[in-house]
Amino acid sequence: MEFLSEAGYDLLALGEVMLRLDPGEGRVKNTRSFTVWEGGGEYNVARALSKAFGKKTAVATALCKNDVGLLIEDLIMQGGVDTSLIRWSDFDKIGKSSRNGLNFVERGFGLRGARSTSDRGHTAVSQLKKGDFDWDKIFSKGVRVFHTGGIFCALSGSTSALALEGAKKAKEYGAAVSFDFNFRPSLWACLENEEEVKENIREILSFADIVFGNEFDFVKVLGFEGEKGADLDVHDDERYLRFMNRVKETYPNIRLIASTVRAVHSASVNSLRAVCAEGGSLIKTETFENLSVLDRIGSGDSFASGLLYALLSGRDTQYALSFALAHAAFTMTTPGDTSMATAEDIENIVSKKSAKVVR
């Protein structure tokens, strides 16, 4: 896949950044202390590309200007992501008109699954709308990949319209457009203008080059029909390829569609592999059987960032898919939403080097 050879940003993410509060090995409802991380579906991709892989990235988002917002900004800076595109809203002292999103997440262990309790209503980012960013100024600097997704779009009708505006402008300036469905039932259940959001996502996909999603995403969000009698909770490679070939008949601009395939044996043990539909064929990885999981949250975003990094580095799709899977698996071994890997860490996994102690 070809990208702009020179650009001010390797990737620009448009999305939400929340403050994650992590009780460690305990539970949210019983804890007396939290570790804080920053996180967000679209942002996590930019952070990994910057911090883990040394690429130049930025996030277009909004925060409420109070101490919580400044903490989130500081965490973003630590991740090496350009903060110059953050829009700041005024704080009214109680958070009635604008606030910052919080996400209370416990990791899960054994038979106790991971659990997320989000507190993200009336946030500054959910109020973003068309015209809030000067896309011509941003894209004229050069952007290789514009990345957004279903979480940002489902915050409100106005955010999905803004994502569409950004995707259109990205194509005008020669950027590749990447979209991750990241379907979250809790967000969609609260939407008052669901059909407007779905229509905006349909149009975003008409500009997309790379899509992260599975059959369930296309059926649930866009109304595609699944095969008769198919259980979408159970992945089937051949059915996946047939389905995605139908998607590409509607959206011939999409170059590839990728997804992880996960078997959850317990919160602490998962098996993981990946598939990708490209050019009418299905590309697959081997399966990482019985992976030990410390913190699953954010591994899907690490899959996306790993794939994009490898493609931006000129690797073929088979290698990129294997690299993406290894990055997702590695991210599940460390706490927090965001990657703590290096390119060397992931390359060692892909080349099957052992996990022995490095001295």
Secondary structure, 3 states (H helix, E strand, C coil): CCCCCCCCEEEEEECCCEEEEECCCCCCCCCCCCEEEEECHHHHHHHHHHHHCCCCEEEEEEEECCHHHHHHHHHHHHCCCECCCEEEECCCCCCCCCECCEEEEECCECCECCEEEEECCCECHHHCCCCCCCHHHHHCCCEEEEEEEHHHHCCCHHHHHHHHHHHHHHHHCCCEEEEECCCCHHHHHCCCCHHHHHHHHHHHHCCCCEEECCHHHHHHHHCCCCCCCCCCCCCCHHHHHHHHHHHHHHCCCCCEEEEEEEEEEECCEEEEEEEEEECCEEEECCCEEEEECCCCCCHHHHHHHHHHHHHHCCCCHHHHHHHHHHHHHHHCCCCCCCCCCCHHHHHHHHCCCCCCCCC
